[in-house]
């Protein structure tokens, strides 16, 4: 009965007739039953993911993770307890020192990785503290104390084994640059590694970055020479423990 208003008069009569006399012919045109089309979906394929980094590999991330946790053996790539979430990439966000401070302000537990220009050399550092761009002062910056920071040089074609250098003088582990100098100096790991722009423009346009041998805030130097070098790219990652 609820459907009577939307059915034609003849169809309504034919429906009633069919209920009482199923074998009696009806006047309405009866269409054949609709066939059910079963669509088979193609099997799912694992689409290739974009690499999380243009500089380091999954093996490198596993090694850095083991250093963060002070493990004596390196995590396997299937067992890394951290995610490396990209915060900044030089080729995407730019190489101006100020860009580092604008983007990375407030981020703690970060890894900075640097690709040295013209080589396959990869160096970097881990900062458990937060980068802070709010300091004012007449000197270069404010030193931050931690025992958990370290700098490193990663295994590559020319380097058989990675090198890790933990902070030795914990009072000079990390330097947050004062506002007046943030147009020249980027991340600074106790004079072990720093990104510095002589031209006040771009890290990759001049002899801008160096690993000092003359200061001993970290256990060892990463490079044979303390001369400056330019970079092809650098990235900053927030290291987040997986749930």
N, C-alpha and C positions, 0 to 999 in steps of 0.2 A: 503493500500500500504506500509506503513513503516515496516510492519511485514513480507512482502513477503520473505525477505532474510533469515529469521529464520524458516520459515515454509517449510515443505517438498513439492515437486512439486504436488504430488497427493492431499495432504491436501489443498493446495492452490486452486487447481481446484475444489475440493469438496466444499470449502467455497463459491467460486463464483457461483457454480451450485446451492447451497442451497439458495442463495439470490434470484435467478431468478425462481427456481422450488423447493420450500420447500418440496413438497411431493415426489420428485424423490429420489430413494435410492442412497447412496454414497458408494464409495469403501473403504474409510478410516474406521478404527475401532473406533467406538464411545463408549467411556466409560461412565458408568452411572454418574450422577451428584454427586459431593462430598458432603457427609453429614457434617453438622457443629456440631462439638462436643462441647457441652456446659459443661465446667468444673465448678462444684460448689466448691468454696473454703470453707474450714472449718471456722466457726465463730472465730473471733479474741478473744484471751484470754489475759487478763491482766497478763503478766508474773510478778512474784514477783520481786521487786527491791531489790538490796543489801541495807542493812541499811546504812545510811550515817555515822554512828558512831558505834563503838563496846563498847562504854562507856555510852553515854547519849541517851535518847529517844527523840522522837518528842515532847513530853510534856516538857521535860527539855529544849529543844531548844526554845519552845514557851515562857517559863518562863524567860530564859536568854534574849530573845528579848524584852520582856516587861521591864526588868530592864535597858537595853540599852536605851530605849525610855522613861524611868522614868514614866512608866504607873502605876497607882494605882491598876489596875486589870490585870490579866494575859491574853495574847492573846490566842485565841483558836488555835488549831493546823491547822485549815483550814484558819486561818487569819493571819499567821505569815508574817510580811513584809520583812523578811530576808532569804537569803540562807546561809547555813553553808557549805562552800567549804573546804574540807580537804586539809591541807597544809603538815602536818606531822603526822605520827602514829608510836609510839615507836616500836610496834611489827613488823612493816614493814620496817621502816627506821633506827631503832637502838636507843639505849638509851644513847649513848655517849653525854655529854653536848655540845661538839663542833658541833655535828650534828644539834642541835637546831639552833645554830647561823649561820651555813652554809645554812640551808634551809629557815629559817624564816626571814633572813635579808631583810629589806625593806618592809615587810608586816605590814600594819596598820590595825586597827579595827579587832583584833584577839581575839579569845577565847581559853584559855588553859584549858583542863579538865584532871583530874588525877584520876585514880582508885587506891585506897590505897590497898597495898598487904594484903591478908588474911582477908579482910572485904568487905562489899558492900559499903563502904564510897566513895563518889565522891566529890572532891573539885576542885576549879579552879578559874580563874580570867579573867577579860576583860581588854584589853589594847587598847585604841583608838589611841595611838601613834604608830609610826613605830619602830620595833626592829632594832637595828643598831649594827653591829659587827665591826665597823671601828675604834672605840675609842682606843687610847693608853694612858697608864698612870701607875703610880706606885701604886695606890690604887685599890680597887676592881672594881669600875665602876663609871659611870656618872648618877646622878639622873635626871629624867625627870619629869616635872611638868604637871599635868592635874587634872581637877576636875571631870572627867567622868569615871575614872577607878573604878573597884570594884572587890572584891573577894567573893566567895560563897561556900556553901556546899549544895548539892542537896538532895532533898527528896528521900528516899529509904526505904528499909524494916525496918530499925531501926530508921530512922529520919522521924518524922511525917510531918514536914514542912521544906521547904528549908530555908536556912539562907543567907542573903545578907549583906555584909559589905562594905560600900562605903568609898572611900579615905577621910581621915580627914585632914591630913597634905599634901596638894596638891603638895608641893615642893619635896616630897619623895614618889611619887606615883609609879613610875616605874624606875628600874635601868637597864641600858644597861651595861653589863659587859665588862671591858677592855680586850683586846686581850690576855694578859698574863694569864688571869684567866678563859677564856672561855672553857678550858678543865676540869673545875671543876664546874662551876656555869651556870645554864640555865636560864629560865624565872624567873624574880624576881619582885614580887609585894610588894614593900615597906615594907619588912620584915613581911608581913602578910602571904604570901606564897612564897616559892622559891624552886626550884629543884636544889639540890646540891649533888655532888658526892665526898665522902671522898677519894675514891680510884682513882679519876681522870679517871674513865673508864665508868661505866654505872650507871644510876639512879636506876635501879632495882636490883643491886647486893649488895648494902650496905644500911645502914641507911642514906638515901640520901636526903630526902625531909622533910620540916618542916613548921609548921604554928606557928609563934612566938606569945606569949602572952606578952612578955616583952617590945615590941615596939608598939607605938600607932599611927602609920601612917594611919591606917584604923580604922573604928568605933568600931569594935569588933573582937574578936578572933573566929575562926571557930571550934576550937577543945578544949576539956577539958584539954588536955596536950599539952605543947609546945615541947615535945620530938620529935626527928626525926622519920621518918617512911619510909619504902620502898614502891615501887609502882609496880603494875602489868602491867600497861600500861598508856600511856598518849597520847593525841591528841591535835593538834593545828588546829583551823579553821579560815579561813578568812570569816568575816561576811559581806555579800554583800546585799544591798537593792534590792529587786525585782523590775523589771521595770513594 
